[in-house]
Amino acid sequence: MLVKWSTFASCPLDAFRPFIIVLLAAAYIHVPATAIVAVPSSHCYTFDSDSHLVDFTHLSGKNFEYNEEGSVTSDLVVQLCKDVQRRSQAGGFIDFGRFTNHRSFETGSKPVDYIQRFYNGDLAKCETTFEEMGRTAQVNIMCGRCSNKVCKGQLSFLFTFFC
């Protein structure tokens, strides 16, 4: 039995209101929400554990040096969003890896605040075969935990380094 249009035309509008509300609610649930997020023009940023954007562009390429005991020159140099090098080698320097893109920079879990990974390292720019290339490094960044005057200067970062 088909319902004729005249049957619906004789119904008051209040009868359709719940049906229309249900249709609109169903359509709203299935439409994905979009948000506009402004990101820095450089790839030197990440999100913290609260999903806030943290921009490290002002530190991009800045040398953070670590001297091993007995070493006169800087032994390990971390350049955020650029590369990690061991510079005091007799035959040159060891490039432990280069920063590739913003996906190489991520949020860590306590006590590490951020993790930056470096890929495709090269020993003194002379490794040419696939078996030799591909050194990687990981730098763990811990912010604001400079006890016992370990950190010098205005930047309060502690790094741990893995390769």
C-alpha positions as CSV (number, residue, x, y, z in Angstrom):
1,M,0.0,0.0,0.0
2,L,1.6,3.3,-1.1
3,V,1.0,6.5,0.8
4,K,-0.2,9.4,-1.4
5,W,1.2,12.9,-1.2
6,S,-2.0,14.2,-0.1
7,T,-1.6,12.2,3.1
8,F,1.7,14.0,3.9
9,A,0.3,17.4,2.8
10,S,-2.4,17.1,5.4
11,C,0.0,16.3,8.3
12,P,1.1,19.2,10.4
13,L,4.8,20.3,10.1
14,D,5.4,19.3,13.8
15,A,5.1,15.7,12.8
16,F,8.2,16.0,10.5
17,R,10.3,18.0,12.9
18,P,11.8,15.0,14.8
19,F,12.5,13.2,11.5
20,I,14.3,16.2,10.1
21,I,16.3,16.6,13.3
22,V,17.4,13.0,13.2
23,L,18.5,13.3,9.5
24,L,20.5,16.5,10.2
25,A,22.2,14.9,13.2
26,A,23.1,11.8,11.2
27,A,24.5,14.0,8.4
28,Y,26.5,16.0,11.0
29,I,28.0,12.9,12.5
30,H,29.2,11.5,9.2
31,V,30.7,14.8,7.9
32,P,34.3,15.0,9.2
33,A,35.3,18.1,11.0
34,T,38.1,20.1,9.6
35,A,40.4,22.5,11.3
36,I,42.9,25.0,10.0
37,V,46.3,24.6,11.6
38,A,49.1,27.0,10.7
39,V,52.5,25.3,10.7
40,P,55.9,27.0,10.4
41,S,57.5,27.3,7.0
42,S,60.5,25.2,8.2
43,H,60.3,21.5,9.0
44,C,61.8,22.2,12.5
45,Y,58.7,21.7,14.6
46,T,56.8,19.0,16.4
47,F,53.8,18.7,18.7
48,D,54.1,18.3,22.5
49,S,52.2,15.8,24.6
50,D,49.3,18.2,24.8
51,S,49.1,18.5,21.0
52,H,50.5,22.1,21.0
53,L,52.7,23.1,18.2
54,V,56.4,23.6,19.3
55,D,58.5,25.5,16.8
56,F,62.3,25.0,17.0
57,T,63.0,27.1,13.8
58,H,65.0,29.6,15.8
59,L,67.4,26.8,16.9
60,S,67.7,25.2,13.4
61,G,71.4,24.7,12.6
62,K,72.6,26.0,15.9
63,N,75.6,24.0,17.2
64,F,75.1,22.1,20.5
65,E,78.5,20.7,21.3
66,Y,79.6,17.9,23.6
67,N,83.2,17.5,24.5
68,E,84.4,14.1,25.7
69,E,86.9,14.1,28.5
70,G,90.4,14.6,27.2
71,S,89.2,16.0,23.9
72,V,90.4,19.5,23.0
73,T,88.0,20.2,20.1
74,S,84.3,19.6,20.1
75,D,83.8,15.9,19.6
76,L,80.0,15.6,19.1
77,V,78.0,18.3,17.4
78,V,74.2,18.2,17.2
79,Q,72.6,20.8,14.9
80,L,68.9,20.7,15.4
81,C,66.9,20.0,12.3
82,K,70.2,19.6,10.3
83,D,72.6,16.9,11.3
84,V,74.7,15.1,13.9
85,Q,78.5,14.9,13.5
86,R,81.6,13.6,15.3
87,R,84.2,16.2,14.3
88,S,87.5,15.3,16.1
89,Q,88.3,12.3,14.0
90,A,91.7,12.1,12.4
91,G,90.5,11.5,8.9
92,G,87.7,14.0,8.9
93,F,84.3,13.9,10.5
94,I,81.6,11.2,10.8
95,D,78.2,12.3,9.7
96,F,75.8,10.2,11.8
97,G,72.8,11.3,9.9
98,R,70.8,14.2,8.4
99,F,67.5,15.6,9.3
100,T,65.0,14.6,6.6
101,N,61.6,16.2,7.4
102,H,59.3,17.1,10.2
103,R,58.3,13.4,10.6
104,S,61.8,12.9,12.0
105,F,60.9,15.1,14.9
106,E,58.4,13.7,17.4
107,T,57.2,13.8,21.0
108,G,58.9,11.6,23.5
109,S,57.7,10.0,26.6
110,K,58.9,11.1,30.1
111,P,61.7,12.0,30.9
112,V,62.4,12.7,27.2
113,D,60.3,15.6,25.8
114,Y,61.2,15.3,22.1
115,I,63.0,12.9,19.9
116,Q,64.8,13.9,16.7
117,R,66.0,11.2,14.3
118,F,68.7,11.6,11.7
119,Y,69.1,9.3,8.7
120,N,71.4,8.5,5.8
121,G,74.7,9.3,7.6
122,D,78.0,9.1,5.7
123,L,81.5,8.7,6.9
124,A,83.5,11.7,5.7
125,K,81.4,11.8,2.5
126,C,83.2,8.8,1.1
127,E,80.7,5.9,1.6
128,T,79.3,5.1,-1.8
129,T,77.8,1.6,-1.5
130,F,74.4,0.8,-0.1
131,E,75.9,-1.5,2.6
132,E,78.0,1.2,4.1
133,M,75.4,4.1,3.9
134,G,72.5,4.5,6.2
135,R,74.0,5.5,9.6
136,T,71.3,6.8,11.9
137,A,71.3,8.8,15.0
138,Q,68.6,9.6,17.6
139,V,68.8,12.6,19.8
140,N,66.6,12.7,22.9
141,I,65.8,16.3,24.1
142,M,64.9,17.0,27.7
143,C,63.9,20.6,28.4
144,G,64.4,22.6,31.5
145,R,66.1,19.9,33.6
146,C,69.5,21.5,34.1
147,S,70.5,20.5,37.6
148,N,74.0,20.9,39.0
149,K,74.9,23.7,36.4
150,V,75.2,21.1,33.6
151,C,73.7,23.5,31.0
152,K,75.5,26.7,30.1
153,G,73.8,29.7,28.5
154,Q,70.2,30.6,28.1
155,L,69.1,27.4,26.4
156,S,68.2,24.7,28.9
157,F,68.2,21.5,26.9
158,L,69.9,18.2,27.8
159,F,70.6,15.8,25.0
160,T,71.2,12.0,24.9
161,F,72.6,10.6,21.8
162,F,72.2,7.1,20.2
163,C,73.7,5.8,17.0
